[in-house]
Amino acid sequence: MIEKDLPFSDQEYQRRLEKTRMAMAARDLDAIFVTDPSNQHWITGYDGWSFYVHQGVIVLPEADPIWWGRNQDANGGVRTVWMTDDRVIGYPDNYVQSTERHPMQDLAERLTGMGLADKRIGVEMDNYYFSAKAMQVLREELPEATFLDVTAMVNWQRGVKSEEELAFIRKAAAISEKITDGLIERVEPGIPKNEVVAEIFRDAIRGVEGAWGDYPAIVPLLPSGSDAAAPHLTWNGREFATGEATFFEISGCYRRYHAPFCRTLFLGKPPQFLLDAEKALVEGLEAGLEAATAGSRACDVANALAAPLERAGIERGARCGYPIGLSYPPDWGERTISLRSEDETVLEPGMTFHFMPGLWMSDWGLEITESILIKETGPAETFCNRPRKMYVKD
């Protein structure tokens, strides 16, 4: 008997499955094939670095879900999913990266055996892990089936976090605080960036008391000076320099749950324009936190942020936040709600966001952010507890 180490209770998995089935019923679906590894994990508990090959979860209206993937990864399936071993099935290795056959041919045979060859099947069409070729082969192999796009359908079910999930995010936040404290202490002029990143990973993986560190869905981002105009640059061997600001976008991760956090560090004496931007950004961030209440809308948060920035003559066109929680590479966002002026989604208690009002101008950048929880009453709670400011080491 293989001992499983399931992160959540059986009641929690059944809650998730019931939510997913209700969403399926609303679309009159006979099955869905879920390929996003975050959604696979949320529904079944499956956890492994195998998302570079075709795999997924088949969710049915009544029977337990089925995890389907490469034979060798089925060994990980029986060790990580809550279902019984017979609900984990694999395809032979000669399907992997073959020009003669495709894994979706195997999946089509499985679906046919389940009586689904002429049914309504949902697939996540706009997903990092589901290719155009996969869709083509499924349609060729199951010409009588009706395929419907269920991109983000499961993602939306994940929006309101359970208390079990919130406990994991709080542990991730404690790791984020540890990472931030360490990098603020270590960054000095003349220190190569890669050396600081090595320590970021050390802190991230060692974790904190009661919470070991998992790998985050995004690597550390830390552009400096004019490069900070580009929000998604990683690192190199360049040394930190006096007279430059560097923002750090990091996240602790515990059992796949994240708490992203960003702060900016200036080495030397900051110019006045950057101090003015810091003041406006912090004012907008705090206004957004006050606006992030149950029953308010995503756009209300964005508009509250925008007002102080506009008074300071700062324009930013990007969204300022997104839902967070469980995730795998390449993204720790849930890809549903956006905190921006066009999104009128009503916020609910238990929703969690990275409130991310970064400023990326033509030749400089500034990030001061918070991961937040929408409460039953009152303004949003921040998961991390560190000064809301630009750090300065002069």
BARO-964511 format. One record per residue (C-alpha): residue in three letters; x, y, z. Coordinates in nm, 3 decimals, decimal comma. Example, Ala and Ser with C-alpha at 12.3 -4.5 7.8 and 13.67 -1.06 7.14 Angstrom:
   residu        c1        c2        c3
      ALA     1,230    -0,450     0,780
      SER     1,367    -0,106     0,714
***
This chain:
   residu        c1        c2        c3
      MET     0,000     0,000     0,000
      ILE     0,143     0,336    -0,107
      GLU     0,104     0,600     0,162
      LYS    -0,038     0,923     0,028
      ASP     0,047     1,267     0,163
      LEU    -0,264     1,461     0,067
      PRO    -0,249     1,833     0,147
      PHE    -0,623     1,868     0,208
      SER    -0,912     1,689     0,373
      ASP    -1,151     1,466     0,184
      GLN    -1,427     1,718     0,254
      GLU    -1,223     1,987     0,082
      TYR    -1,173     1,779    -0,234
      GLN    -1,541     1,692    -0,244
      ARG    -1,630     2,061    -0,212
      ARG    -1,414     2,137    -0,515
      LEU    -1,554     1,850    -0,717
      GLU    -1,910     1,956    -0,643
      LYS    -1,840     2,314    -0,752
      THR    -1,687     2,188    -1,075
      ARG    -1,981     1,958    -1,145
      MET    -2,228     2,240    -1,089
      ALA    -2,040     2,449    -1,348
      MET    -2,047     2,152    -1,587
      ALA    -2,420     2,106    -1,539
      ALA    -2,479     2,473    -1,618
      ARG    -2,313     2,413    -1,957
      ASP    -2,484     2,076    -2,011
      LEU    -2,150     1,896    -2,033
      ASP    -2,105     1,521    -2,018
      ALA    -1,736     1,548    -1,927
      ILE    -1,451     1,796    -1,915
      PHE    -1,084     1,732    -1,985
      VAL    -0,874     1,956    -1,761
      THR    -0,513     2,016    -1,868
      ASP    -0,407     2,317    -1,659
      PRO    -0,182     2,160    -1,390
      SER    -0,318     2,400    -1,129
      ASN    -0,672     2,284    -1,203
      GLN    -0,560     1,920    -1,206
      HIS    -0,404     1,967    -0,864
      TRP    -0,704     2,158    -0,726
      ILE    -0,945     1,883    -0,826
      THR    -0,735     1,572    -0,758
      GLY    -0,418     1,664    -0,568
      TYR    -0,190     1,553    -0,854
      ASP     0,154     1,708    -0,808
      GLY     0,453     1,646    -1,032
      TRP     0,682     1,818    -1,282
      SER     0,527     1,634    -1,575
      PHE     0,326     1,911    -1,740
      TYR     0,572     1,922    -2,031
      VAL     0,395     1,614    -2,175
      HIS     0,024     1,566    -2,242
      GLN    -0,177     1,486    -1,931
      GLY    -0,504     1,585    -1,774
      VAL    -0,801     1,506    -1,555
      ILE    -1,132     1,375    -1,687
      VAL    -1,418     1,503    -1,471
      LEU    -1,750     1,320    -1,497
      PRO    -2,094     1,409    -1,360
      GLU    -2,105     1,117    -1,115
      ALA    -1,801     0,887    -1,107
      ASP    -1,474     0,995    -0,947
      PRO    -1,234     1,192    -1,169
      ILE    -0,969     1,011    -1,372
      TRP    -0,610     1,130    -1,396
      TRP    -0,463     1,043    -1,738
      GLY    -0,102     1,088    -1,844
      ARG     0,227     0,927    -1,931
      ASN     0,277     0,578    -1,785
      GLN     0,578     0,673    -1,577
      ASP     0,391     0,973    -1,437
      ALA     0,101     0,750    -1,335
      ASN     0,339     0,635    -1,061
      GLY     0,325     0,991    -0,929
      GLY    -0,050     0,994    -0,977
      VAL    -0,120     0,705    -0,741
      ARG     0,098     0,876    -0,482
      THR    -0,061     1,221    -0,495
      VAL    -0,429     1,201    -0,598
      TRP    -0,711     1,134    -0,356
      MET    -0,884     0,888    -0,588
      THR    -0,826     0,511    -0,583
      ASP    -0,546     0,368    -0,797
      ASP    -0,784     0,248    -1,069
      ARG    -0,870     0,611    -1,141
      VAL    -0,512     0,675    -1,256
      ILE    -0,435     0,562    -1,612
      GLY    -0,132     0,602    -1,835
      TYR    -0,036     0,588    -2,201
      PRO     0,276     0,413    -2,340
      ASP     0,600     0,604    -2,381
      ASN     0,606     0,558    -2,758
      TYR     0,341     0,833    -2,775
      VAL     0,581     1,088    -2,622
      GLN     0,717     1,339    -2,877
      SER     0,637     1,098    -3,160
      THR     0,581     1,196    -3,523
      GLU     0,386     0,874    -3,585
      ARG     0,123     0,890    -3,311
      HIS    -0,019     1,140    -3,063
      PRO    -0,124     1,096    -2,698
      MET    -0,469     1,232    -2,782
      GLN    -0,528     0,914    -2,982
      ASP    -0,493     0,720    -2,660
      LEU    -0,719     0,967    -2,478
      ALA    -0,981     0,933    -2,754
      GLU    -0,983     0,556    -2,706
      ARG    -1,032     0,603    -2,332
      LEU    -1,317     0,848    -2,383
      THR    -1,480     0,612    -2,631
      GLY    -1,459     0,332    -2,376
      MET    -1,642     0,557    -2,129
      GLY    -1,927     0,605    -2,374
      LEU    -1,832     0,966    -2,451
      ALA    -1,755     0,936    -2,823
      ASP    -2,068     1,130    -2,920
      LYS    -2,111     1,345    -2,609
      ARG    -2,049     1,708    -2,509
      ILE    -1,692     1,737    -2,385
      GLY    -1,532     2,053    -2,249
      VAL    -1,164     2,130    -2,308
      GLU    -0,944     2,421    -2,198
      MET    -0,866     2,556    -2,545
      ASP    -0,676     2,870    -2,441
      ASN    -0,429     2,708    -2,206
      TYR    -0,052     2,687    -2,188
      TYR    -0,070     2,308    -2,177
      PHE    -0,323     2,221    -2,447
      SER    -0,193     2,253    -2,803
      ALA    -0,361     2,316    -3,136
      LYS    -0,238     1,971    -3,242
      ALA    -0,408     1,813    -2,940
      MET    -0,740     1,970    -3,035
      GLN    -0,699     1,866    -3,397
      VAL    -0,630     1,503    -3,310
      LEU    -0,922     1,482    -3,068
      ARG    -1,159     1,613    -3,334
      GLU    -1,022     1,368    -3,590
      GLU    -1,049     1,073    -3,352
      LEU    -1,390     1,166    -3,210
      PRO    -1,581     1,316    -3,505
      GLU    -1,920     1,260    -3,339
      ALA    -1,827     1,438    -3,016
      THR    -1,910     1,803    -2,954
      PHE    -1,615     1,990    -2,807
      LEU    -1,678     2,309    -2,614
      ASP    -1,433     2,563    -2,480
      VAL    -1,422     2,559    -2,100
      THR    -1,111     2,773    -2,061
      ALA    -1,099     2,913    -1,705
      MET    -1,420     2,735    -1,601
      VAL    -1,238     2,552    -1,322
      ASN    -1,026     2,861    -1,251
      TRP    -1,342     3,053    -1,161
      GLN    -1,445     2,781    -0,914
      ARG    -1,112     2,836    -0,736
      GLY    -1,175     3,205    -0,670
      VAL    -1,311     3,190    -0,314
      LYS    -1,058     3,017    -0,091
      SER    -1,142     2,776     0,187
      GLU    -0,992     2,812     0,534
      GLU    -0,761     2,520     0,451
      GLU    -0,632     2,708     0,146
      LEU    -0,593     3,036     0,335
      ALA    -0,375     2,860     0,591
      PHE    -0,138     2,760     0,309
      ILE    -0,129     3,114     0,166
      ARG    -0,040     3,249     0,510
      LYS     0,253     3,008     0,525
      ALA     0,363     3,119     0,178
      ALA     0,341     3,481     0,298
      ALA     0,572     3,408     0,590
      ILE     0,825     3,275     0,339
      SER     0,779     3,588     0,123
      GLU     0,861     3,801     0,426
      LYS     1,176     3,598     0,492
      ILE     1,288     3,635     0,131
      THR     1,228     4,012     0,139
      ASP     1,412     4,063     0,465
      GLY     1,708     3,870     0,332
      LEU     1,739     4,053     0,002
      ILE     1,706     4,398     0,162
      GLU     1,990     4,304     0,397
      ARG     2,217     4,153     0,130
      VAL     2,189     4,395    -0,162
      GLU     2,487     4,633    -0,172
      PRO     2,677     4,810    -0,449
      GLY     2,917     4,569    -0,615
      ILE     2,723     4,251    -0,526
      PRO     2,639     4,048    -0,840
      LYS     2,269     3,993    -0,895
      ASN     2,302     3,617    -0,934
      GLU     2,453     3,590    -0,585
      VAL     2,150     3,763    -0,432
      VAL     1,915     3,544    -0,635
      ALA     2,096     3,235    -0,506
      GLU     2,014     3,348    -0,152
      ILE     1,654     3,422    -0,253
      PHE     1,618     3,062    -0,364
      ARG     1,789     2,940    -0,047
      ASP     1,541     3,130     0,171
      ALA     1,247     3,027    -0,049
      ILE     1,321     2,655    -0,037
      ARG     1,429     2,640     0,326
      GLY     1,105     2,811     0,420
      VAL     1,015     2,903     0,776
      GLU     0,930     2,713     1,089
      GLY     0,629     2,496     1,012
      ALA     0,640     2,558     0,636
      TRP     0,894     2,409     0,398
      GLY     0,943     2,597     0,073
      ASP     0,808     2,478    -0,263
      TYR     0,928     2,611    -0,599
      PRO     0,740     2,924    -0,710
      ALA     0,553     2,946    -1,040
      ILE     0,762     3,249    -1,145
      VAL     1,134     3,302    -1,086
      PRO     1,257     3,617    -0,908
      LEU     1,226     3,935    -1,114
      LEU     1,468     4,217    -1,028
      PRO     1,550     4,472    -1,300
      SER     1,750     4,780    -1,201
      GLY     1,776     5,139    -1,317
      SER     1,636     5,199    -1,667
      ASP     1,582     4,822    -1,705
      ALA     1,310     4,851    -1,439
      ALA     1,090     4,992    -1,715
      ALA     1,060     4,628    -1,826
      PRO     0,862     4,442    -1,557
      HIS     0,953     4,085    -1,646
      LEU     1,332     4,082    -1,664
      THR     1,498     3,821    -1,442
      TRP     1,868     3,848    -1,348
      ASN     2,224     3,827    -1,476
      GLY     2,573     3,862    -1,331
      ARG     2,562     4,241    -1,330
      GLU     2,655     4,408    -1,003
      PHE     2,411     4,628    -0,811
      ALA     2,511     4,993    -0,850
      THR     2,477     5,314    -0,650
      GLY     2,219     5,551    -0,793
      GLU     1,980     5,281    -0,913
      ALA     1,646     5,149    -0,797
      THR     1,575     4,776    -0,819
      PHE     1,234     4,627    -0,769
      PHE     1,205     4,269    -0,648
      GLU     0,904     4,060    -0,741
      ILE     0,912     3,735    -0,547
      SER     0,678     3,485    -0,385
      GLY     0,706     3,230    -0,115
      CYS     0,534     2,905    -0,204
      TYR     0,397     2,635     0,026
      ARG     0,245     2,321    -0,127
      ARG     0,183     2,513    -0,453
      TYR     0,015     2,813    -0,282
      HIS     0,168     3,157    -0,336
      ALA     0,178     3,500    -0,174
      PRO     0,351     3,732    -0,426
      PHE     0,519     4,038    -0,282
      CYS     0,715     4,330    -0,432
      ARG     0,930     4,600    -0,285
      THR     1,176     4,847    -0,438
      LEU     1,526     4,922    -0,306
      PHE     1,729     5,232    -0,397
      LEU     2,106     5,238    -0,342
      GLY     2,216     5,591    -0,264
      LYS     2,004     5,908    -0,252
      PRO     1,681     5,876    -0,455
      PRO     1,592     6,155    -0,699
      GLN     1,291     6,369    -0,611
      PHE     1,076     6,234    -0,897
      LEU     1,111     5,884    -0,755
      LEU     1,020     5,998    -0,404
      ASP     0,714     6,172    -0,547
      ALA     0,616     5,857    -0,734
      GLU     0,662     5,650    -0,418
      LYS     0,431     5,883    -0,223
      ALA     0,158     5,868    -0,488
      LEU     0,191     5,493    -0,530
      VAL     0,163     5,421    -0,158
      GLU    -0,134     5,658    -0,131
      GLY    -0,304     5,480    -0,420
      LEU    -0,221     5,138    -0,283
      GLU    -0,373     5,221     0,053
      ALA    -0,681     5,371    -0,112
      GLY    -0,719     5,053    -0,314
      LEU    -0,695     4,841     0,002
      GLU    -0,976     5,046     0,157
      ALA    -1,186     4,998    -0,158
      ALA    -1,125     4,621    -0,170
      THR    -1,429     4,516     0,029
      ALA    -1,687     4,242    -0,014
      GLY    -1,956     4,367    -0,252
      SER    -1,732     4,621    -0,424
      ARG    -1,612     4,563    -0,780
      ALA    -1,271     4,493    -0,923
      CYS    -1,285     4,829    -1,104
      ASP    -1,348     5,011    -0,775
      VAL    -1,006     4,900    -0,650
      ALA    -0,836     5,007    -0,973
      ASN    -1,009     5,345    -0,974
      ALA    -0,915     5,411    -0,611
      LEU    -0,552     5,343    -0,697
      ALA    -0,563     5,561    -1,007
      ALA    -0,683     5,883    -0,842
      PRO    -0,365     5,969    -0,642
      LEU    -0,145     5,867    -0,934
      GLU    -0,336     6,090    -1,173
      ARG    -0,305     6,384    -0,931
      ALA     0,071     6,325    -0,936
      GLY     0,072     6,326    -1,316
      ILE     0,141     5,951    -1,343
      GLU    -0,048     5,749    -1,602
      ARG    -0,049     5,371    -1,601
      GLY    -0,253     5,166    -1,846
      ALA    -0,190     4,817    -1,707
      ARG    -0,420     4,625    -1,479
      CYS    -0,322     4,649    -1,113
      GLY    -0,393     4,303    -0,982
      TYR    -0,511     3,948    -1,033
      PRO    -0,627     3,649    -0,825
      ILE    -0,363     3,428    -0,666
      GLY    -0,340     3,100    -0,480
      LEU    -0,253     2,759    -0,619
      SER    -0,034     2,762    -0,928
      TYR     0,235     2,601    -1,142
      PRO     0,478     2,759    -1,390
      PRO     0,469     2,978    -1,585
      ASP     0,228     3,199    -1,389
      TRP     0,109     3,241    -1,029
      GLY    -0,211     3,420    -1,131
      GLU    -0,544     3,240    -1,164
      ARG    -0,632     3,411    -1,494
      THR    -0,989     3,517    -1,414
      ILE    -1,060     3,859    -1,257
      SER    -0,842     4,159    -1,337
      LEU    -0,822     4,462    -1,109
      ARG    -0,874     4,723    -1,381
      SER    -1,126     4,992    -1,469
      GLU    -1,320     4,772    -1,715
      ASP    -1,376     4,474    -1,484
      GLU    -1,703     4,494    -1,289
      THR    -1,674     4,155    -1,118
      VAL    -1,810     4,177    -0,765
      LEU    -1,559     4,084    -0,495
      GLU    -1,653     3,811    -0,248
      PRO    -1,519     3,720     0,096
      GLY    -1,240     3,468     0,064
      MET    -1,109     3,595    -0,268
      THR    -0,734     3,654    -0,276
      PHE    -0,539     3,888    -0,505
      HIS    -0,196     4,019    -0,576
      PHE    -0,272     4,393    -0,566
      MET     0,006     4,487    -0,803
      PRO     0,017     4,858    -0,897
      GLY     0,363     4,860    -1,053
      LEU     0,489     5,171    -1,231
      TRP     0,689     5,104    -1,547
      MET     0,786     5,427    -1,717
      SER     1,012     5,482    -2,019
      ASP     1,336     5,462    -1,821
      TRP     1,250     5,369    -1,462
      GLY     1,024     5,144    -1,261
      LEU     0,881     5,116    -0,910
      GLU     0,689     4,831    -0,745
      ILE     0,527     4,827    -0,400
      THR     0,259     4,558    -0,382
      GLU     0,051     4,346    -0,145
      SER    -0,115     4,005    -0,157
      ILE    -0,460     4,055    -0,008
      LEU    -0,767     3,875     0,123
      ILE    -1,122     4,008     0,078
      LYS    -1,285     3,996     0,422
      GLU    -1,646     3,951     0,530
      THR    -1,645     4,312     0,648
      GLY    -1,405     4,600     0,621
      PRO    -1,106     4,659     0,395
      ALA    -0,880     4,391     0,257
      GLU    -0,631     4,210     0,479
      THR    -0,269     4,199     0,367
      PHE    -0,097     3,861     0,397
      CYS     0,250     4,010     0,446
      ASN     0,349     4,263     0,709
      ARG     0,640     4,474     0,590
      PRO     0,677     4,855     0,553
      ARG     0,486     4,987     0,257
      LYS     0,762     5,200     0,113
      MET     1,065     5,220    -0,113
      TYR     1,363     5,100     0,087
      VAL     1,671     5,321     0,072
      LYS     2,031     5,222     0,153
      ASP     2,241     5,537     0,130
***
